[in-house]
């Protein structure tokens, strides 16, 4: 089961992009969910296309250079990016996306403190 703690651990464990595309386990992605999600790799443009994601979605086409890691779970396979994780179900064409919440900067917090007094 994918919990909030698991998601936080993924962001902490993979904070940076893979050093190269060769470091990614793309074969694992195709072995686990390739057919179910109609995955295609466009080598010329160095991107992966997830066919089970709506054509209008920004998560349909992902540059390979933006992927931090590909992590298998019992029922899902995760594609970890900087500010989001795409979960592809192994048993059905379900896709779930987690968006990393933005942390307010120091100046944003200061503005918030002073704007409350007005």
N, C-alpha and C positions, 0 to 999 in steps of 0.2 A: 504494500500500500504506500502511496506517495503522500507523505505528510509535510506539514510546514517545515519541520526540522530537516527532513530529507532535502527539500528545495533549498533551504538556507545553506545546508552542507554542500550542495552542488555549486552554488554561487561562490562559496568560500574555497572549495577545493579547486575550482577551475576559474580563477579570476582573470586569466589572460588567454588570448587566442593561442591555438596550437602553433608551435614554431613553424610548421609547414603542413601542407595538405597531406604529406606522406605520414605524418604523425597521427592523423585521424584514422580510426578504425572504420572506414567506410564500408568494408566488406561485412562487418557486423551489422551495419544498418540495413544492407540489402538482404542479409541472411534472415534477419528477424522481422522486418516490416516492409521490405522492398516491393513485393508483389501486392500485398494488402493495401498499400498507400500509393501505388503506381509511381514509385520514385524513379527519377531520371537524373543523370549527371551530364551536364553540358560541359565537356572538357574545354572547348574553345573559349567559353566565357567563364570557366571555373566557377560554376554554380550548381546547386542541387535544386531540383524542382519536385515539390511534393504534390502529386496529382490529387490527393484526397482533400487538399485545402482549396477553398474557393479561389477562383481566378482573380478576384478583386482584392484579396488579402495580401498584406505585405509579407506574410509568412509563407507564401506559396513558393517564392524563389529566394534562395539564400546563397550569398557568395560563400564559397568554401573557406575563404580566408577569414570569414567572420565567426566561424564555428570554433568554440573553445574545446568541446569534447562531445563524444557520443557515448552515452552510458546506458547499458541494458538493465532492466528490472524484470521482475517475474512476468508482469502483464503489459509493461510499457517499455518503450525505448525513448530516451531523452536526448534531444539535441540542445546542448547548452550554448547560449550566446551571451553577450555582455549583459544585457538588461532583460533577457527573457529566456524561457526554456520551452521548447516545443516537445510535447509528449505525444508519441505515436503509439496507439494501441496495437498489440500483437494479435488480438483475436477479432478485431473489427476495424473498419476504416475511421474510427473515432480519433479526433485530434483535440488535444487540450493545450492551451498556451498559458503559461504563467508569466506575468509582467512584474518585474522587480519594482517595488515602490521607490519613489524618489525620496531621498533624504534631504531635508532643507539645509541650505548652507548656513554658515555662521551669520552672514549678513541678513538672510531671510528670517532667522530666528530673532535677531535684534530688531528688525522692522516689526515683527509680530509683537514683541514685548512693548515697544513704544507706541504702536498703533492701538493697543488695547486701552491705553490710558486716555485716549482722546474721546 
